[in-house]
Amino acid sequence: GQNIDQPTEMTATEGAIVQINCTYQTSGFNGLFWYQQHAGEAPTFLSYNVLDGLEEKGRFSSFLSRSKGYSYLLLKELQMKDSASYLCAVRNTGGFKTIFGAGTRLFVKA
Amino acid sequence: ETGVTQTPRHLVMGMTNKKSLKCEQHLGHNAMYWYKQSAKKPLELMFVYNFKEQTENNSVPSRFSPECPNSSHLFLHLHTLQPEDSALYLCASSQGSGGDTQYFGPGTRLTVL
């Protein structure tokens, strides 16, 4: 079967670092996405990993290990505006199907 | 960001009503998607269109009927819905096949009474 697991909720402090984990089991793998979704708004693209390793983009970094079926999103220097849901999504080989996790709600407190 | 727009943003309908959701993308993309997002559940892919042709129907009940007249417009026609169909309906588009990065619209919050 196909499954994507990520924690339901996390809380972190402004200025700190937080790591949001994602594990997946899918039939075929052709890349992993992270999206950010503020309450009541559309998901917005954050990162895409298809090869193992770390991709850094400003305060956000995303890591992938294909052999372990594992990814994480690292957020540095947290700001209050980072409070949102973070969705992990895996693209299957062949076709248009991208499977989404349920999302991790991140609360950033002062 | 106005790359993908959706109307209406909010919709309340009775179970016997017929309504339509509209999505328009201004990004020159060739693929468009409908997703359903319920509280605390993953985004559920409903339909995929590529160059106006439906390429995916994820076992969606027939009370949801998609229409894609061209690569820029996508509709979701609704009739005889159930209360459990209440959710956020998101439209997305991507450049092409193979699941390129998807860009989402703001969604339509649907409530079925």
Contacts between the chains, C-beta under 8 A, distances in Angstrom:
chain1	res1	chain2	res2	distance
A	4	B	42	7.1
A	8	B	40	7.5
A	30	B	98	7.0
A	30	B	99	6.8
A	31	B	99	7.3
A	33	B	101	7.0
A	35	B	104	7.9
A	40	B	109	8.0
A	41	B	106	6.3
A	41	B	107	8.0
A	42	B	4	7.4
A	42	B	90	6.6
A	42	B	104	3.9
A	42	B	105	5.7
A	42	B	106	4.8
A	42	B	107	6.1
A	43	B	43	7.7
A	43	B	90	7.4
A	43	B	104	4.9
A	44	B	1	7.7
A	44	B	104	7.3
A	45	B	101	5.3
A	45	B	102	7.5
A	45	B	103	7.0
A	48	B	101	6.3
A	87	B	43	7.0
A	89	B	43	7.7
A	91	B	98	7.6
A	91	B	99	4.1
A	92	B	99	7.4
A	94	B	98	7.9
A	95	B	55	7.3
A	95	B	56	7.0
A	95	B	98	7.7
A	95	B	99	7.5
A	96	B	31	6.4
A	96	B	33	7.5
A	96	B	48	4.5
A	96	B	50	6.8
A	96	B	55	6.0
A	96	B	56	5.7
A	96	B	97	6.5
A	96	B	98	7.2
A	96	B	99	5.4
A	97	B	45	6.4
A	97	B	48	7.8
A	97	B	56	6.7
A	97	B	99	6.8
A	98	B	45	7.2
A	98	B	99	5.0
A	98	B	102	6.8
A	99	B	42	7.6
A	99	B	45	8.0
A	100	B	42	4.6
A	100	B	43	3.9
A	101	B	42	5.7
A	102	B	40	6.3
A	102	B	41	5.9
A	102	B	42	4.7
A	103	B	42	7.4
